[in-house]
Amino acid sequence: MIKLFVGLGNPGAEYEATRHNAGFWWIDAVARQLNARLAPERGYHGLVARANVRGHSVWLLQPQTFMNLSGRSVSALARFYKIAPEQILVVHDELDLAPGQAKLKKGGGHAGHNGLRDIHAQLGTGDYWRLRIGIGHPGDKSEVVGWVLRKPPAEELAQIEAAITRSAQAFENLVMGEMERATVQIHTDKPPRAKPPKPAAPRTAPTPGDDSAGS
């Protein structure tokens, strides 16, 4: 069962539309589903909303500490409400997935993601759930910083938003701990099927003994 949903990003208008804020976008999508309002909570260093889902209290959190200090916000809220790491889901941008893809996983390393790195350090473990929203890779490691801090072009943005919409629909299953069902919803990515080629017109075989040329 997930009690705390965290979306990673950077605060401020200059970062709002950048790839690194895909986690914020996901939390915004869920807040709209729940008709919940995110509000500043100084004690948790972030924007927070609390909701009741099928009798269970859940929290939505957007840390406002900037990405590399995200763990400060996550750990403050988790400690206060006694939320265990395995009851936390962190939503973040993922270089190793193409735009339009989303993947759910539990545990693992931080793979150089500064937000996850700090959450690992503050929680003292990597044993929490992650929802990885694909943003694609620039192809050169030296270009990664500029890539995540830039706005995606319209076509990529539409693909990222489609993945967010699809994965946000798994929210109730995540709350209830129905992770297999949630995984099916999140990982299902059905691109439009290519139209099959039209079958060739059947060739009519000549009738034996027929001399169409006459005599």
N, C-alpha and C positions, 0 to 999 in steps of 0.2 A: 504494500500500500504506500502510495506517495502522498506526503503531507505538505512538502515544501517544493514549489516549482520556481526555479531560478532562471531568468533569462540574462545572458551576458551581453554587455555592450559598453559604450562610452557615453556619458551624459553630454548634453549640449547640442545646439542646433547644427554646428559644423560637422558632427559625427552622425547625426540622426539617420541619414540615408545611406551610410556606408556599409559595406559587406560585413564588417566586424560587429554590426549591431543586429544581426539576424536573430540572436537570442531575445533581444528587446522586442522585436517584431512579433515573435511567437507569443510572448507574454501579453502583448497588446491584443493579439487575436483571441486569446483565451479570455481575457478580461471583457472583451466585447461579447463573447458567447455567454458569459456569466452575468453580464450587466453589472460588473464590478468596477469600482473606481480606484485606481492606484493613487496613493497619497504619500507625501514625504513622511518618513519616520526616522527622526534623528538618531534614536537609539540603535537602529539597525542599518544606518548609513545607506538608505535606499528608498525607493518607492515601493509601497506595500499595499496589497489588498487581501482581505480575508473573506472567504466565502464558505458556504455550507453546501456540500455535494452529497446527496443521498445519505444525509445524517452525519457526515464527516466534515470536520473543519479542515480547510486547506488554506495555504498562503501562497500568494504570487509575489515574487520579489524581483525588482530590477535594481541591482547595486548601483549607487551613484558615486562610487569611489574611484572611477576609471578602472579599466580592465585589469591592470596588474595588481590591484588591491581588492579584487572581488571577494576573496576569502574572508576579509574582515567583516563584510556585510553578511555573508552566508552564515558564518560561524556565530555571529551575534544573535541572529534570529533563531538559529537551530538550538543554541544553548538555552536561550530563554524559554522556549517552548518544549524543550527536551525532545527534539526531533533527531532520530538516529541517522547516520550517513546513508543507510540503505533505504531511508524514507525520503531522500532528497533526489530530485531530478534537475540536472543542470542542462539548459538548452544553449547551444553555442554554434558558431559558424565552423565549418569543416572544410579545409583545403583539399582533402583527399577524396571528397565526393563532388560529383558534378552538380551544377545548379539543377534543381528539380528532384534531387534525391534527398532522402532523410533516413537515418538509421538510429535504432535504439540499442544501447548496450549498457552493461553494468560493469563497473570497475575498469581497471587498466591504467595506463600511464597518461601523462598530460600531453605527450607528443609535441612539446614546445609551445603549447597554447598558454599564454601568460595568465589568462583568467583561471584556467584549470590548475596551473602550477600553484597559484596562491591559495586556491581552495584546498588542494592537496595539503599544503603546508599548514593552513589554519585548522582544518578538520583532523589532521594527523593521519589521514588515510585517503586512498583513492576509491574506496568501496562505496561509491554512490552511483546513481544512474545518470546516463548522459543521453541526450537527444542531439544528434549531430545533423545540422542543416547544411547541405552542400552549397559551397560558393565557388567551387572550381579552384584551379591552381594556375598561377601565371606562367608556369613552365620553367622558371628560373628562381632558385631559392633567394637570390639577392633582391628579387622584386616583390617578395611576399609582404613586407611591411607596407609598401605603397599600395599593393593590391587590396589588402583588407581594409585600408583606410580610404578607399575610393568608392564612388557610387558605381554599381553595376549598370551596364547599358540596359535599355528597356526590355529586350528579349530575355536577358538573364534574370532581371528583376521579376519578370512575370513567372519564370520557372521557379525561382526561390519562393515567391509568394504562394505558388500552387503547392509546393512541398509543405509550407507552413500551414496552409488551410487544411490539407489532407491530414497532417500529423496532429493538428489541434483537435480534430474530430475524435481522436483517441483519448482525449482528456479524461473522460469518466472512467474508462477502462484502466487508465494509469492510476487514478485515485483509488479504485477498488482493488488494485494489485493484480488485475487480470492482464499480466504482461504478455502472454502469448497472443491474446486477442489484439492487444495494442500493437504488438510487433507486426502482425499481419496488416493492420490498417496503415501503419506508418511506412512499412517497406513496400507496399504495393504501389508501383509506379507503372501505369499502363500508357505508353505512348500511343498515339493514333496508329491503327493498323494500316499498313500499305494496302492499297486496293489490289486484289489479285488480277493478273492479266486476263483479258478477255480470251476465252477459248477460240481457237481457230475454227473457221467453218469447216464441217466435215467434207472430205473429198468424196465425190460419187464415183464408185468403181464402174467401169463399163460393163454392160450386160453381155454375158458370153454369146457369141454368134451375132452380135449387133454390129453392123457396119454403118456407122454414122455418116461415112463419106459417100455411101451409095455406090452404084456401079454404072 
